[in-house]
Amino acid sequence: MMRWAAIFSDREDGADIRAAHMEEHRAFLRENKGRIVLAGARRADPEGQPVGGLWIFEAETRAEVEAIIARDPFQIHGLRATTEIYAWGVAPGFEDMVIGPKA
């Protein structure tokens, strides 16, 4: 299984879209937990407004990642201005690190 990173930037005028679809988006994330192994909003500072998101996936192909992203309510309703997908390798010395649920 390969790791992938998706970096989302939101429309500057997207606050209403975010608010209207937040619960649906959270339900989507819960449904895809396991394929999406980490997810969260990006902010300029911890108390700031969200400006996008960052998700880490475990998937075989880019097509799988794209298919999951395409079903996200934020994507469907036009919140995302840009979506970048990257294959994410493991740095030497970090091969033993695992992303998983808290104990």
C-alpha positions in Angstrom: 0.0 0.0 0.0 1.3 3.4 -0.9 0.9 6.6 1.0 -0.5 9.7 -0.7 -0.9 13.3 0.5 -3.7 15.6 -0.7 -3.4 19.3 -0.1 -6.6 21.4 -0.6 -6.9 25.1 -0.8 -10.4 26.6 -0.3 -12.1 29.4 -2.2 -11.6 32.7 -0.4 -15.4 33.2 -0.5 -16.1 29.6 0.7 -17.0 30.1 4.4 -20.7 29.6 3.7 -20.1 26.4 1.7 -17.9 25.1 4.5 -20.6 25.9 7.1 -23.5 24.5 5.1 -21.7 21.1 4.4 -19.6 20.6 7.5 -21.6 17.7 9.1 -21.9 15.9 5.7 -18.1 16.4 5.2 -17.4 15.0 8.7 -19.6 12.0 8.1 -17.8 11.4 4.8 -14.4 11.5 6.6 -15.6 8.9 9.2 -16.9 6.6 6.4 -13.5 6.7 4.7 -11.4 6.3 7.9 -8.8 3.7 7.1 -8.2 4.8 3.5 -7.8 8.4 4.8 -5.4 7.9 7.8 -5.0 11.5 8.8 -7.2 14.5 7.9 -7.5 18.1 9.1 -8.0 21.7 8.2 -5.1 23.9 7.3 -4.9 27.3 9.0 -2.3 30.1 9.0 -2.3 29.9 12.8 -4.0 27.6 15.3 -6.8 30.0 16.0 -7.3 31.1 12.4 -10.0 30.3 9.9 -9.5 27.2 7.7 -8.0 27.9 4.4 -7.9 24.3 3.1 -7.1 20.8 4.2 -4.4 18.1 4.3 -5.2 14.4 4.1 -2.9 11.4 4.2 -4.2 8.3 2.4 -3.2 4.7 2.2 -4.1 3.5 -1.3 -2.7 1.5 -4.2 -3.2 4.1 -6.9 -3.7 7.8 -7.5 -7.0 6.9 -9.2 -8.3 5.5 -5.8 -7.3 8.7 -4.1 -9.0 10.8 -6.8 -12.2 8.7 -6.5 -12.4 9.2 -2.7 -11.8 13.0 -3.0 -14.4 13.3 -5.7 -17.1 12.0 -3.2 -16.2 14.6 -0.6 -19.1 17.1 0.0 -16.7 20.0 0.1 -15.4 19.0 -3.4 -18.9 18.3 -4.7 -20.2 21.7 -3.6 -17.3 23.7 -4.8 -15.4 24.7 -1.7 -12.0 23.5 -3.0 -10.2 26.0 -5.3 -7.3 23.6 -5.8 -6.5 20.0 -5.0 -2.9 18.7 -5.3 -2.2 14.9 -4.9 1.3 13.6 -4.2 2.8 10.2 -3.8 4.4 10.3 -0.3 7.5 8.3 0.3 9.1 7.4 3.6 12.3 9.1 4.6 15.3 7.0 5.6 15.2 6.2 9.3 11.4 6.5 9.4 10.5 3.1 8.0 9.5 1.9 11.5 7.0 4.7 12.0 3.3 3.8 11.7 0.3 6.1 11.3 -2.6 4.7 13.2 -5.2 5.2 15.9 -4.2 6.5 19.4 -3.7 3.7 21.9 
